[in-house]
Amino acid sequence: MARYVFLTNRWDYGDRSAAIYRARRKKEALSGEYWITATVAEDSTSGRRRNVGVRRNDAPLPESVANVLHELWVTTIRQSRTDEDAIPCAPTGIFSATTKKGVRLRAVTVDLDQDSLCIALMNVGGSLVRYAELPPSKRPQAAAEIEKECSRLLRRVVRNARSASSPKSAITP
């Protein structure tokens, strides 16, 4: 359904990812049966350690969060510009989503200015990773915050798309 991968440029901070998917009849599922799997490396591959530990966390995700996140990812990626000369920035955020017709869309961050959409999307990705690490009692509040931020960003993306003078988002497929 949707994925986020964060590739770090720090030697002491590991790469991380979050995948949102639907798993029918999985124990402890919420309404809609959506799940998140987050993985976090203890160190980057450019670090000094030979063996890097990886933590995996699985957590049920409310259907409303999964749906608004998916809509945000698809809408943003569809509006992203294609720039053959663009060089991904470091750190790098990679976003992917599968449309209802099964088409996989992908984009990579290329602009990390303070107010850029890329930073906001990467922050949502980080929130997803942290959500999966939370104890079940703290997830409802975190889910509500993620949903609120995704809704806010989706409105921003749609508003920018309607504005003829506004450039498309600074991520590239």
N, C-alpha and C positions, 0 to 999 in steps of 0.2 A: 504494500500500500504506500508506504513512505519510509525513506531512510535519510539519515544525516551522518556524515563522517567528518570528524575534525582531525586534521593532520597538523601537529604542532611543529614549531620551529625551535622549541626549547629542548635541551638535552635532558632536563630533569622533570619533564612533564609529559606524560604519555598520551598517545593518540586515543581517541574515543569514538564511539558510534552509538546510534540508537536506531532501531528498526521497529516500525509500527506495523502490525499485521493482525489478521483475524484468525482465531483458532477456535473452531467449533467444539463444544463439549469438553473444554479444558477445565479442570477443577479450579475453583475460586474465581471464575470469570465474572465480569460485570455484565450488565445488559449490553447487548451488541457483540459481546465476545471478542473485544479488541485487547491486544496485548502490546507491551513494549519489551524489547530485549535490548539492554544497554551493555556495552563492553568498554572497559577502561584499562589501558595498559599502565603499569606502574612507572614506566620510564619510556622515553622515546627510543626508536631504533637507532638514533644517532648518539645515544648515551654511551656511557662506558661499560654498562653491564652486559654481560654475554647472554644471560637468561633473564627475560623480562616476564614478570607475572602479569596475568590478565584476569580481571574480575568480570564476572557476568552476573547481571541482575535481570530477572524477569518479573514483570508486574502487570496486573490487569489495568486497563486504561478505559476511562469512561467513553462511551460511544460519541458523545458530543465533542469531546476533545479530539478524538481520532478523526472525526469528520471535518472539523474546522481546520485542523492541521493539514489534512490532505488537500482541502480546497485551497489553503494558503500556498502550499508547495506547488500544486499544479498551476494555479493562476500565476504565481511568480515566475516559475520556470517557463511557462508559455510566453510570458512577456519579456523574458531576458533577451538580451541582444546577442547576436552571434558576432564574435570578434576573433578572427583567425590570428591576429597579432597580439591578443591579450595574453598576459602572463599571469597565471594564478599567483596570488599573494601568499605570504606566509605570516601567520598560520593560514591554513586553507580550510574552507568549508565546502563540502560536496553534498549536494541535495539531489534526491531522486524521488520520483513518485510514479506510480502506475495509474493510468487513466482507467475509467470504467470499461473502455474498449480493449484494455490490456497493453496499451502503448506505454513503454517506459520512457520517462522524461528525465533529463539530468542537467545540472548546472553546477558551476564552480565559482566561488567568490573571486573577484578581481579588484574590489574596492573596499578598503577598510577604514575610510574616513569615519570620524566619531559619530556622525548622524546618518551614516549610510544604511541602506536596507540590509546590506550584507551583515553588518554587525548585529542588527536587530534579529535577523534570522539565525545567526550563529548563537546568539543569546538564548533563543528559543530551543535550539538544539542542545545547548548546555543544560537548560532547565529540564529537558526530557531525560537526559542522562541522570541528573540528580533525582528526578522523580522516581526512577526505577530503584534507586538506592535507599529511598525513604522507607521507614516502617509503615505498615498499612494505615495506622492511625493518622499519619500526617499527609497521606496522599490526596484526600479530598480537597484540602485547601490548596495544595500545590497544583492539582488538576484545574481548579477554578482559576488560578492565576495564569496558568499556561493558556487555557481557553480564552481568557480575557485578552491576553497579549496577542494571540493568534487572530482573534476577531479584530483588534485594533489595527494590526499590520495588514490584514486582508482589506479592510476599508481603505487604508493608505495606498495599497497596490492598485485597487480598483479605481480610486480617485485619480491617481497618477496616470493610469491608462486612458482615462477619459479626457485628460488635459493634453491637448495637441502640442503644447509647448514644453511639456515635461519629458525628460529623457527616460528611456526604459531603465529598468533596474540594472545595476552594475554587477550582474553575474552573467556568466557566459556558458552556453551549453557545451 
